[in-house]
Amino acid sequence: MTESAATISVIINERSGATRNPDAGAQIQSLFDKHGLRVRLERVREPGDLPARARQAASRGDVLVAGGGDGTVSSVASVAVETGGTMGVLPMGTLNHFAKDIGVPLDLDHAVAAIAGGQAREVDVGEVNGRVFVNNSSVGLYPRMVWERDAEQRRGRNKWTAFGLAMLRTWNSYRTVTAHVMAGGKAAVVRTPFIFVGNNQYIAQGFQLGGRSRLDEGRLSIYLAPECGRFEILSLPVRALTHRLGVDARFAAFQATTLTVDVASRRVSVAVDGEVAIMTSPLVYRARPRALKVLVSVNH
């Protein structure tokens, strides 16, 4: 970016991690000031308002910068894809998966420097029934877990306590999903506790669990566990971290550019980048190659 670049709208989700710090806005303003960039801070209290605020900024010709976690990034990215704009990322959430995978520094000072002096990189996104996602989407256990986690947080639990209780309750109410799945011209009926669809390929074992080495292959990665029972599902994260997931774990993985998932219920809970949406079956997934322009460090 240059001094003549458009104004940057930093869209801050006030409910995300570090953005709850009352000094976060002043800190962000100061960091951009150091680079001589024009910045407009857009504080958003309700996550559901993020897309509308991003569209307002895009209509002014601003560069969009998402200040928050993966859910915030996903909301802003959907608008950047829709409008053909360029976006930057300030990783201010708990996990920041997308930022890590595209090489955005987790330190705010360096993340701002990447926006100020970086270059636009084109990366893929996924889409399900018209909704864009940057990380992943799933049906089955995970949407239930997210719902339980959010319910616990509304009761005042901190994020990690809420997550632990959500895992326990989801496991206690374990059930499978039966779905007609079609990908690559092949159809099958599967019964599985989850159907996980990633934007490009996820590393499924080792200490990089959940990471992606590339975001520009134009593929969706699909993971199922048709033969996993209740106790095996609980052991999967441990086995992944101890490098034993790929040895004899009974799950299936494949790649495709499109995927259709048709479940018995017309309305189905779908996790999309950590948020739960109610969608109408069938779920139609597709890869959208290089649809999103993101500012990253020149040397990445």
C-alpha positions as CSV (number, residue, x, y, z in Angstrom):
1,M,0.0,0.0,0.0
2,T,1.1,3.6,-0.5
3,E,0.3,7.0,1.1
4,S,-2.2,7.6,-1.7
5,A,-4.1,4.4,-0.9
6,A,-7.7,4.5,0.0
7,T,-8.9,4.9,3.6
8,I,-8.7,1.7,5.6
9,S,-11.8,0.8,7.6
10,V,-10.8,-1.4,10.5
11,I,-14.0,-3.3,11.4
12,I,-13.7,-4.3,15.1
13,N,-15.8,-7.0,16.7
14,E,-16.0,-5.8,20.2
15,R,-16.8,-9.3,21.4
16,S,-13.6,-10.8,20.1
17,G,-10.7,-11.7,22.4
18,A,-8.2,-8.7,22.6
19,T,-10.7,-6.2,21.2
20,R,-12.4,-6.2,24.6
21,N,-9.4,-4.2,25.9
22,P,-10.7,-0.6,26.2
23,D,-7.4,0.6,24.8
24,A,-7.6,-1.6,21.7
25,G,-9.0,1.1,19.4
26,A,-6.4,3.7,20.4
27,Q,-3.6,1.1,20.0
28,I,-4.8,0.2,16.5
29,Q,-5.1,3.9,15.5
30,S,-1.5,4.6,16.8
31,L,0.0,1.6,14.9
32,F,-1.6,2.7,11.6
33,D,-0.6,6.4,12.2
34,K,3.1,5.2,12.4
35,H,2.7,4.1,8.7
36,G,1.0,7.3,7.6
37,L,-2.2,5.5,6.7
38,R,-5.7,7.0,6.9
39,V,-7.8,4.8,9.2
40,R,-11.5,4.8,10.1
41,L,-12.3,2.6,13.1
42,E,-15.7,0.8,12.9
43,R,-16.7,-0.7,16.3
44,V,-19.4,-3.3,16.0
45,R,-21.1,-4.6,19.1
46,E,-23.3,-7.3,17.5
47,P,-21.5,-9.8,15.3
48,G,-24.6,-10.1,13.1
49,D,-24.0,-6.4,12.1
50,L,-20.5,-7.0,10.7
51,P,-21.4,-7.7,7.1
52,A,-23.6,-4.5,6.9
53,R,-20.8,-2.4,8.3
54,A,-18.3,-4.0,5.9
55,R,-20.6,-3.2,3.0
56,Q,-20.9,0.4,4.0
57,A,-17.1,0.7,4.1
58,A,-16.7,-1.1,0.8
59,S,-19.3,1.3,-0.8
60,R,-16.9,4.1,0.1
61,G,-14.0,2.4,-1.6
62,D,-12.2,1.6,1.6
63,V,-9.8,-1.2,2.2
64,L,-11.5,-3.6,4.6
65,V,-9.5,-4.8,7.7
66,A,-11.1,-7.4,10.0
67,G,-10.2,-6.8,13.7
68,G,-11.2,-9.9,15.6
69,G,-11.2,-13.7,15.4
70,D,-12.1,-16.2,12.7
71,G,-15.8,-15.4,12.7
72,T,-15.1,-11.7,12.2
73,V,-12.6,-12.5,9.4
74,S,-15.2,-14.7,7.7
75,S,-17.9,-12.0,7.8
76,V,-15.6,-9.3,6.4
77,A,-14.1,-11.8,3.8
78,S,-17.6,-12.6,2.5
79,V,-18.1,-8.9,1.7
80,A,-14.6,-8.6,0.2
81,V,-15.5,-11.5,-2.1
82,E,-18.9,-10.0,-2.9
83,T,-17.5,-6.6,-3.8
84,G,-14.1,-7.6,-5.3
85,G,-12.3,-5.6,-2.6
86,T,-9.0,-6.2,-0.8
87,M,-8.9,-7.0,2.9
88,G,-6.4,-7.2,5.7
89,V,-6.5,-9.1,9.0
90,L,-5.7,-8.0,12.5
91,P,-5.7,-11.3,14.5
92,M,-7.5,-10.4,17.7
93,G,-9.4,-13.5,18.5
94,T,-8.7,-16.7,20.5
95,L,-7.5,-19.1,17.8
96,N,-6.9,-17.0,14.6
97,H,-6.7,-20.0,12.3
98,F,-7.0,-18.1,9.1
99,A,-4.3,-15.5,10.0
100,K,-1.9,-18.3,10.9
101,D,-2.6,-20.2,7.7
102,I,-2.0,-17.2,5.4
103,G,1.1,-16.1,7.4
104,V,-0.3,-12.9,9.0
105,P,1.8,-12.2,12.2
106,L,-0.1,-12.6,15.4
107,D,1.6,-9.6,16.9
108,L,-0.5,-6.5,16.1
109,D,2.5,-4.3,15.3
110,H,3.7,-6.7,12.7
111,A,0.2,-7.4,11.4
112,V,-0.3,-3.7,10.8
113,A,3.1,-3.5,9.1
114,A,2.0,-6.4,6.8
115,I,-1.1,-4.4,5.8
116,A,0.9,-1.2,5.3
117,G,3.7,-2.7,3.3
118,G,2.4,-6.0,2.1
119,Q,1.0,-7.2,-1.1
120,A,-2.4,-8.6,-2.1
121,R,-2.5,-12.4,-2.3
122,E,-5.4,-14.2,-3.9
123,V,-6.6,-17.2,-1.9
124,D,-9.5,-19.6,-2.1
125,V,-12.7,-19.6,-0.1
126,G,-15.4,-22.2,0.2
127,E,-19.1,-21.6,-0.1
128,V,-22.2,-23.5,1.3
129,N,-25.6,-22.5,0.0
130,G,-24.3,-19.1,-1.0
131,R,-22.5,-18.4,2.3
132,V,-18.7,-17.9,2.1
133,F,-16.3,-19.5,4.6
134,V,-12.5,-19.1,4.9
135,N,-11.7,-22.0,7.1
136,N,-14.3,-24.8,7.3
137,S,-18.0,-25.8,7.6
138,S,-19.5,-28.9,9.1
139,V,-22.7,-30.7,10.1
140,G,-23.2,-33.2,13.0
141,L,-21.3,-33.0,16.2
142,Y,-19.5,-29.7,15.8
143,P,-22.6,-27.4,15.3
144,R,-24.1,-29.0,18.4
145,M,-20.8,-28.3,20.3
146,V,-20.8,-24.7,19.2
147,W,-24.4,-24.3,20.3
148,E,-23.6,-25.7,23.7
149,R,-20.5,-23.6,24.0
150,D,-22.4,-20.4,23.2
151,A,-25.1,-21.3,25.7
152,E,-22.5,-21.8,28.5
153,Q,-20.9,-18.5,27.6
154,R,-24.3,-16.8,27.9
155,R,-24.4,-18.2,31.4
156,G,-21.2,-16.5,32.3
157,R,-18.6,-19.2,31.7
158,N,-15.3,-18.3,30.2
159,K,-14.5,-19.6,26.7
160,W,-12.4,-22.6,27.6
161,T,-14.7,-23.8,30.5
162,A,-17.6,-23.4,28.1
163,F,-15.8,-25.4,25.5
164,G,-15.0,-28.2,27.9
165,L,-18.6,-28.4,29.1
166,A,-19.9,-28.3,25.5
167,M,-17.6,-31.3,24.5
168,L,-19.0,-33.3,27.4
169,R,-22.6,-32.6,26.7
170,T,-22.2,-33.2,23.0
171,W,-20.4,-36.5,23.7
172,N,-23.2,-37.5,26.1
173,S,-25.8,-36.9,23.5
174,Y,-23.8,-38.5,20.7
175,R,-25.7,-39.3,17.5
176,T,-24.9,-39.8,13.9
177,V,-26.0,-38.0,10.8
178,T,-27.3,-40.0,7.8
179,A,-26.8,-38.2,4.5
180,H,-26.8,-38.7,0.8
181,V,-23.4,-37.3,-0.4
182,M,-22.4,-36.6,-3.9
183,A,-18.9,-35.5,-5.0
184,G,-17.0,-35.9,-8.2
185,G,-19.9,-37.6,-9.9
186,K,-20.0,-40.3,-7.3
187,A,-22.9,-40.7,-4.8
188,A,-23.0,-42.6,-1.5
189,V,-25.2,-42.8,1.6
190,V,-23.1,-42.3,4.8
191,R,-23.8,-42.5,8.4
192,T,-21.3,-40.5,10.4
193,P,-21.0,-38.3,13.5
194,F,-19.8,-35.4,11.4
195,I,-19.2,-34.2,7.9
196,F,-16.3,-31.7,7.9
197,V,-15.6,-29.6,4.8
198,G,-12.4,-27.6,4.7
199,N,-11.3,-24.8,2.4
200,N,-8.3,-26.6,1.0
201,Q,-6.4,-29.5,2.8
202,Y,-6.1,-29.6,6.5
203,I,-3.1,-31.3,8.2
204,A,-4.7,-34.1,10.1
205,Q,-1.9,-35.1,12.5
206,G,1.1,-33.7,14.5
207,F,1.3,-30.5,16.3
208,Q,0.1,-28.6,13.2
209,L,-3.4,-30.1,13.8
210,G,-5.9,-28.0,11.9
211,G,-3.4,-26.0,9.9
212,R,-3.2,-25.7,6.1
213,S,0.0,-25.4,4.1
214,R,-1.8,-23.9,1.1
215,L,-4.9,-21.9,0.4
216,D,-4.8,-21.8,-3.4
217,E,-5.3,-25.3,-4.6
218,G,-9.0,-24.7,-5.5
219,R,-10.2,-27.8,-3.6
220,L,-12.4,-28.7,-0.7
221,S,-11.3,-31.3,1.7
222,I,-14.0,-33.6,3.1
223,Y,-13.6,-35.7,6.3
224,L,-16.1,-38.3,7.5
225,A,-16.0,-40.9,10.3
226,P,-18.5,-43.6,9.2
227,E,-17.1,-46.3,11.5
228,C,-16.2,-44.2,14.5
229,G,-18.2,-44.8,17.7
230,R,-18.6,-42.6,20.7
231,F,-15.3,-43.4,22.5
232,E,-13.3,-43.3,19.2
233,I,-14.6,-39.8,18.5
234,L,-13.4,-38.6,21.9
235,S,-9.9,-40.0,21.2
236,L,-9.4,-38.5,17.8
237,P,-7.8,-35.2,19.0
238,V,-5.3,-37.1,21.3
239,R,-4.4,-39.5,18.6
240,A,-3.8,-36.7,16.1
241,L,-1.4,-34.9,18.5
242,T,0.5,-38.2,19.1
243,H,0.9,-38.8,15.3
244,R,-1.3,-41.9,15.4
245,L,-4.3,-40.6,13.6
246,G,-3.3,-41.8,10.2
247,V,-2.3,-45.3,11.3
248,D,-5.6,-47.0,12.0
249,A,-8.2,-44.3,12.7
250,R,-11.4,-45.2,11.0
251,F,-12.2,-42.0,9.2
252,A,-12.4,-41.2,5.5
253,A,-10.9,-38.1,3.7
254,F,-11.1,-37.0,0.1
255,Q,-11.0,-33.9,-2.0
256,A,-13.5,-32.3,-4.5
257,T,-14.4,-29.0,-6.0
258,T,-18.1,-29.4,-5.3
259,L,-20.1,-31.5,-2.7
260,T,-23.8,-32.0,-2.1
261,V,-25.0,-33.2,1.3
262,D,-28.6,-34.1,1.6
263,V,-29.9,-35.0,5.0
264,A,-33.4,-36.2,6.1
265,S,-34.3,-33.0,7.9
266,R,-35.1,-30.1,5.6
267,R,-33.6,-27.6,8.1
268,V,-30.1,-28.4,9.4
269,S,-27.7,-26.8,11.7
270,V,-24.4,-26.0,9.9
271,A,-21.2,-24.7,11.5
272,V,-19.6,-22.1,9.3
273,D,-16.2,-20.7,10.6
274,G,-17.2,-21.2,14.2
275,E,-20.7,-19.8,13.9
276,V,-23.9,-21.9,13.6
277,A,-26.4,-21.1,10.8
278,I,-29.7,-22.9,10.0
279,M,-29.8,-23.9,6.4
280,T,-32.0,-25.8,4.1
281,S,-31.0,-29.3,2.9
282,P,-29.5,-30.1,0.5
283,L,-26.3,-28.3,1.4
284,V,-24.4,-27.4,-1.8
285,Y,-20.7,-26.8,-1.2
286,R,-18.2,-25.4,-3.8
287,A,-14.7,-24.2,-3.9
288,R,-14.2,-20.7,-5.2
289,P,-10.5,-20.5,-6.3
290,R,-8.6,-17.2,-5.7
291,A,-11.8,-15.4,-4.9
292,L,-10.4,-13.4,-2.0
293,K,-7.6,-10.8,-2.0
294,V,-5.8,-10.5,1.3
295,L,-2.9,-8.3,2.3
296,V,0.1,-10.3,3.5
297,S,3.8,-9.7,4.1
298,V,5.9,-9.4,1.0
299,N,8.3,-12.2,2.1
300,H,5.6,-14.7,2.8
